[in-house]
């Protein structure tokens, strides 16, 4: 090597070493803890987490309820907002958010699942039987039905869309239990025009709320996916419970997802599964629970609802394995910044994040930093405009710039990080790394502020 080349190489090495000595590089330790994060996870069903004995200590941030129209608006124009307000408040108290579906038809002993006043107004309808007594469902193509039901949906949207304790809207109304089919009744679904109008109405009334729709109606589901909705399937785990030659998981779901163009819907809206029967049936039949959960993960599931039924003995490890992969799970892989900064300067912070879950977050939560003066313990919070919404599985490099106040005292500061709620500015997301403080922040390093 020529002398000049050797000198140049040594200089480059010296500069690199000096640069490294002026920086702080952190590689946080990943944790396998079960995390309770909003917009995903193990759903309770008509129970809240603080009252569901079958939850057995599992984290749950979503409580799913279904309502018949008659129970929501027993008198015309008198919507029972108190019912929703109470459920939202109870969800908040339990550390959850509320998910719900509206229904107009069922199969129990009741004759009607819509309010009596609708039929008294002259709304036409159809009688049906399904292995039991007669029932009545309104003709949804009727202007009388549409005027009344569409008003209900609009009023609910006006009051609750964007509510901080509303988690997910399951687009219902049509079919048995709002499942978009009338199988075994002899009654046809409403016209395609009406079905699409109902989907449009839900989307217009709840633009801020993530939405899913059952995948049974091919044309309707295709329309809903085109409007940014996710999908839902209510018979996860059926490995032959209805027929020895057919089951939902092999003979229906893959085909329906392909027909409706829903294969990539998970990138912008949630996928939700409900167990067929519940997990006790799976165990009783000897079906492979690990395979069933892997099936859901393959379709990028964000929610799984076991109907608040008991978890069979010997299957808890599979449930916990699912919960470490379901939805999103954020790991801070690397963070780097200068060791010192001057008051009034901008401090670049470079990071590498990885979503080791199977789906992105579907709501805006923002990256934030906090500096604590180590001498006075005074804290300053900086909320960035970096949202985690849409972070797909895999790595995401992020660079944020922390603008220090011109009058920042020259001292040492603790740097902490959090992902915060856009309204409260408080930590809202648990990260899959160690070091979380009781207040939800993650203290990471120290910064010297002063002359540099």
C-alpha positions in Angstrom: 0.0 0.0 0.0 1.3 3.4 -0.9 1.9 5.8 2.0 -0.7 8.3 0.9 -3.3 5.5 0.6 -2.4 4.2 4.0 -2.7 7.7 5.5 -6.1 8.1 3.8 -7.3 4.8 5.1 -6.2 5.6 8.6 -7.9 9.0 8.4 -11.2 7.4 7.3 -11.0 4.9 10.2 -10.2 7.6 12.7 -13.2 9.7 11.5 -15.5 6.7 11.7 -14.4 6.0 15.2 -14.9 9.6 16.2 -18.3 9.7 14.7 -19.2 6.5 16.5 -18.1 7.9 19.8 -20.4 10.9 19.4 -23.5 8.7 18.9 -25.7 6.6 21.1 -26.9 3.3 19.5 -29.5 1.2 21.2 -30.7 -2.3 20.4 -33.7 -3.0 22.8 -34.4 -6.5 24.0 -37.4 -8.1 22.5 -40.0 -9.6 24.8 -42.4 -12.5 24.3 -45.0 -11.0 26.8 -48.7 -11.1 25.8 -49.6 -7.5 25.0 -53.0 -5.8 25.3 -53.1 -3.4 22.4 -56.1 -1.6 20.8 -57.7 -2.7 17.5 -56.7 -6.4 17.7 -56.6 -9.5 19.7 -58.9 -11.9 21.6 -62.4 -10.6 21.7 -64.9 -11.1 24.5 -68.5 -11.8 23.5 -71.3 -10.0 25.3 -69.0 -9.8 28.3 -66.3 -7.4 29.3 -62.8 -8.3 30.3 -63.3 -7.5 33.9 -66.3 -9.9 34.2 -65.4 -12.7 31.7 -64.3 -15.6 33.9 -63.4 -17.6 30.8 -60.9 -15.0 29.7 -58.6 -16.6 32.3 -56.1 -13.8 32.4 -55.7 -13.3 28.6 -55.3 -9.8 27.4 -58.4 -8.4 25.6 -59.1 -4.9 24.3 -62.2 -5.6 22.2 -65.7 -6.5 23.5 -68.1 -7.7 20.7 -71.9 -7.3 21.0 -74.8 -8.0 18.6 -78.1 -6.2 18.8 -81.5 -6.8 17.3 -83.1 -3.7 15.9 -86.1 -4.1 18.3 -83.8 -3.8 21.3 -82.2 -0.6 20.0 -85.2 1.4 18.9 -88.3 0.0 20.7 -90.3 3.1 19.9 -90.1 4.9 16.6 -87.5 7.6 16.7 -86.5 6.8 20.3 -83.1 5.1 19.8 -81.8 3.7 23.1 -78.6 5.7 23.1 -78.3 5.0 26.8 -77.6 1.3 26.0 -74.7 2.2 23.8 -73.4 4.9 26.2 -73.4 2.4 29.0 -71.6 -0.3 27.0 -69.0 2.1 25.8 -68.4 3.3 29.4 -68.2 -0.3 30.7 -65.8 -1.2 27.9 -63.6 1.8 28.8 -63.6 0.7 32.4 -62.5 -2.8 31.4 -59.7 -1.5 29.3 -61.5 -2.4 26.1 -63.4 -0.8 23.2 -66.8 -1.8 21.9 -67.4 -3.7 18.6 -71.0 -4.3 17.4 -73.4 -5.5 14.7 -77.1 -4.8 14.1 -79.5 -7.6 13.2 -83.0 -7.8 11.8 -83.7 -11.6 11.7 -83.1 -14.6 13.9 -84.2 -18.2 14.6 -85.2 -18.4 18.3 -88.7 -18.5 19.7 -89.5 -14.9 18.9 -91.7 -13.9 15.9 -90.1 -10.6 15.2 -86.5 -9.2 15.6 -87.4 -5.7 14.3 -89.6 -3.3 16.3 -93.3 -4.0 16.2 -94.0 -0.4 15.1 -92.3 -1.1 11.8 -94.9 -3.7 10.8 -97.7 -1.5 12.2 -96.6 1.3 9.8 -97.4 -1.1 7.0 -94.0 -2.4 6.1 -94.4 -5.6 4.1 -92.4 -8.7 5.0 -92.0 -12.4 4.8 -92.8 -15.3 7.2 -90.3 -18.1 7.5 -89.5 -21.2 9.6 -86.2 -22.8 10.3 -86.7 -25.9 12.4 -89.0 -24.1 14.8 -91.7 -21.5 15.1 -92.6 -18.9 12.5 -90.7 -15.7 12.3 -91.2 -12.4 10.3 -88.5 -10.4 8.5 -89.2 -7.1 6.8 -89.0 -6.6 3.0 -85.8 -4.6 2.9 -86.6 -3.3 -0.6 -89.6 -1.5 0.9 -89.3 2.3 1.2 -90.9 2.0 4.7 -88.1 -0.3 5.9 -85.4 1.8 4.2 -86.6 5.2 5.6 -86.7 3.8 9.1 -83.6 1.6 9.2 -81.4 4.0 7.2 -82.3 6.7 9.7 -81.3 4.5 12.6 -77.8 3.8 11.1 -77.3 7.5 10.3 -78.2 8.5 13.8 -75.9 6.0 15.3 -73.1 7.1 13.1 -73.6 10.8 14.0 -73.3 10.0 17.7 -70.6 7.3 17.7 -68.4 7.4 14.7 -65.0 8.4 15.9 -65.9 7.7 19.6 -62.7 6.9 21.5 -64.2 3.8 22.9 -65.7 2.4 19.7 -63.4 -0.3 18.2 -65.0 -1.9 15.2 -68.3 -1.9 13.2 -69.5 -5.3 11.9 -71.7 -4.4 8.9 -74.9 -6.3 9.5 -78.7 -5.7 9.1 -79.1 -8.1 6.2 -79.9 -11.8 6.6 -80.2 -14.1 9.6 -78.3 -12.6 12.5 -77.0 -9.9 10.1 -74.9 -12.6 8.4 -76.0 -11.7 4.8 -77.8 -15.0 4.1 -81.3 -16.4 4.7 -80.3 -20.1 4.4 -82.9 -22.6 5.3 -85.8 -20.1 5.3 -86.9 -19.9 1.7 -86.7 -16.1 1.8 -84.5 -14.3 -0.7 -82.1 -11.6 0.2 -83.1 -8.1 -0.8 -82.1 -6.9 -4.3 -78.5 -6.2 -5.0 -79.3 -2.5 -5.3 -80.6 -2.5 -1.7 -77.7 -4.5 -0.4 -75.2 -2.2 -1.9 -77.1 0.8 -0.6 -77.0 -0.6 3.0 -73.2 -1.1 2.6 -72.8 2.4 1.3 -74.9 3.7 4.2 -72.7 2.1 6.9 -69.6 3.3 5.2 -70.9 6.9 4.9 -72.3 6.9 8.5 -69.1 5.5 10.1 -66.2 6.8 7.9 -63.7 6.9 10.8 -64.4 3.5 12.3 -62.8 0.3 10.9 -65.4 -1.9 9.4 -65.8 -5.6 8.5 -68.5 -7.6 6.7 -69.3 -11.3 6.6 -68.0 -12.8 3.4 -71.1 -14.8 2.5 -72.6 -12.3 0.0 -70.2 -12.4 -2.9 -71.4 -9.2 -4.7 -71.9 -7.3 -1.5 -68.5 -8.3 -0.1 -66.8 -7.3 -3.4 -68.4 -3.9 -3.0 -67.5 -3.5 0.6 -63.8 -4.4 0.0 -63.8 -1.8 -2.8 -64.9 0.8 -0.2 -62.0 -0.1 2.2 -63.8 -2.6 4.4 -62.3 -5.7 5.9 -64.0 -9.1 6.2 -65.3 -11.4 8.8 -65.9 -15.2 8.9 -68.0 -16.8 11.6 -67.0 -20.5 11.4 -63.3 -20.7 12.0 -62.4 -24.2 13.0 -65.0 -26.1 11.1 -63.1 -29.2 9.9 -66.1 -31.3 9.1 -68.8 -30.5 11.7 -71.5 -30.1 9.2 -70.5 -32.6 6.5 -68.0 -35.4 6.1 -67.2 -34.1 2.5 -67.2 -30.3 3.0 -66.1 -27.7 5.5 -65.9 -23.9 5.7 -62.2 -23.7 5.9 -61.4 -25.8 2.8 -64.6 -25.6 0.8 -65.8 -22.0 1.3 -63.5 -19.4 2.7 -60.6 -19.7 0.2 -63.0 -19.7 -2.8 -65.1 -16.8 -1.4 -62.0 -14.7 -0.7 -60.8 -15.2 -4.2 -64.2 -14.4 -5.8 -64.7 -11.2 -3.8 -61.2 -9.9 -4.4 -60.6 -9.8 -0.6 -57.2 -11.4 -0.5 -55.4 -8.1 0.1 -58.1 -6.3 2.1 -56.1 -7.0 5.3 -53.6 -4.3 4.3 -56.1 -1.5 4.9 -58.9 -3.0 7.1 -59.2 -5.8 9.7 -59.9 -9.5 9.3 -62.0 -11.0 12.1 -62.8 -14.6 12.8 -65.4 -16.2 15.2 -65.0 -19.8 16.2 -67.4 -22.3 14.8 -69.2 -23.6 17.9 -66.2 -22.8 20.2 -62.9 -24.3 21.0 -64.4 -27.0 23.1 -65.9 -28.6 20.0 -62.5 -28.5 18.3 -60.9 -30.4 21.3 -63.8 -32.8 21.4 -63.5 -33.7 17.7 -59.7 -34.0 17.9 -59.2 -31.3 15.3 -55.7 -29.7 15.2 -56.0 -26.4 17.0 -52.5 -25.3 16.0 -53.4 -25.8 12.4 -56.7 -23.8 12.9 -54.9 -20.9 14.4 -52.2 -21.0 11.7 -55.0 -20.9 9.1 -56.3 -17.6 10.7 -52.8 -16.2 10.8 -52.3 -17.0 7.1 -55.3 -14.8 6.4 -53.7 -11.9 8.5 -56.3 -12.1 11.3 -56.6 -9.2 13.7 -59.5 -10.4 15.9 -60.6 -13.8 17.1 -63.8 -14.3 19.1 -64.3 -17.6 21.0 -67.8 -16.4 22.2 -66.4 -16.0 25.7 -66.5 -19.8 26.1 -64.0 -21.7 28.2 -60.6 -22.5 26.8 -60.2 -26.3 26.8 -57.6 -27.8 29.0 -54.3 -28.3 27.3 -54.8 -25.7 24.7 -53.7 -22.5 26.5 -50.2 -22.6 24.9 -51.8 -22.5 21.4 -53.9 -19.5 22.4 -50.9 -17.7 23.7 -48.9 -18.5 20.6 -51.7 -17.1 18.5 -51.8 -13.9 20.6 -48.1 -13.3 20.0 -48.7 -13.1 16.3 -52.3 -11.9 15.8 -52.7 -8.3 14.5 -49.7 -6.1 14.9 -46.8 -6.5 17.3 -44.2 -3.7 17.2 -40.5 -4.2 18.0 -38.0 -1.3 18.1 -35.0 -3.0 16.6 -32.6 -0.1 16.7 -32.4 3.6 17.7 -29.6 6.0 17.1 -28.9 9.7 18.0 -26.1 12.1 18.8 -24.9 12.0 22.4 -25.2 15.8 22.8 -27.1 18.6 21.2 -27.3 22.4 21.6 -30.4 24.3 22.8 -32.6 25.3 19.9 -31.1 22.6 17.6 -32.8 19.7 15.9 -31.8 16.3 17.1 -32.3 13.6 14.4 -33.3 10.2 15.8 -33.1 7.3 13.4 -34.9 4.0 14.1 -35.7 0.6 12.6 -39.0 -0.8 13.6 -40.4 -4.2 12.9 -43.9 -5.4 12.9 -43.6 -9.1 13.8 -47.4 -9.6 13.7 -49.5 -10.5 10.7 -51.4 -7.3 10.1 -50.9 -3.5 10.4 -52.5 -1.1 12.9 -55.6 0.4 11.3 -55.8 3.6 13.3 -53.6 6.6 13.8 -51.3 6.4 16.9 -48.3 8.7 16.9 -44.7 8.3 17.8 -43.7 10.6 20.7 -40.6 11.4 22.7 -40.2 12.7 26.2 -37.2 14.5 27.7 -36.8 14.6 31.5 -34.4 17.1 33.0 -32.3 14.9 35.3 -31.7 17.8 37.6 -35.2 19.2 38.0 -37.3 16.2 36.8 -39.2 18.5 34.6 -40.6 16.7 31.5 -41.2 17.9 28.0 -43.2 15.8 25.5 -42.8 16.0 21.7 -45.5 14.3 19.6 -44.3 13.7 16.0 -46.5 13.4 12.9 -45.3 9.8 12.4 -48.3 7.5 12.6 -48.0 3.7 12.9 -51.2 3.2 10.9 -50.5 1.0 7.9 -47.2 -0.4 9.1 -47.3 -3.8 7.4 -45.5 -6.9 8.7 -41.7 -6.4 8.3 -39.2 -3.7 8.9 -39.9 0.1 8.7 -37.1 2.6 8.9 -38.1 5.9 10.5 -36.2 9.1 11.1 -37.7 11.7 13.5 -36.3 15.2 14.3 -36.6 16.4 17.9 -36.6 20.2 18.0 -35.1 21.3 21.3 -36.3 24.6 22.9 -33.9 27.5 22.6 -34.1 28.0 26.4 -33.5 24.3 27.2 -31.2 24.2 30.3 -27.8 22.8 29.8 -27.9 19.5 31.6 -28.4 15.8 31.0 -31.9 14.6 29.9 -33.5 11.2 29.9 -34.9 10.3 26.5 -38.0 8.1 26.5 -40.3 6.9 23.7 -44.0 6.0 23.4 -46.7 5.6 20.8 -49.5 7.8 21.9 -53.2 8.3 21.4 -53.8 11.3 19.1 -56.5 12.8 21.4 -55.1 12.2 24.9 -51.4 12.3 23.9 -50.9 9.5 26.4 -49.1 6.2 25.7 -51.5 3.8 24.0 -49.5 1.0 22.4 -47.4 -1.6 24.3 -44.2 -2.5 22.4 -42.7 -5.9 22.3 -39.5 -4.7 24.0 -38.4 -4.7 27.6 -38.1 -1.5 29.7 -41.7 -0.2 29.8 -42.2 2.1 32.8 -45.4 2.2 34.8 -46.6 5.3 33.0 -46.4 3.5 29.6 -43.2 5.3 28.4 -40.0 3.5 27.4 -36.9 5.2 28.9 -34.1 4.6 26.4 -31.0 6.8 26.8 -29.5 10.0 28.0 -28.7 13.2 26.0 -26.4 16.0 27.1 -27.8 19.4 26.1 -25.4 22.3 26.0 -22.6 23.6 23.9 -21.5 21.0 21.3 
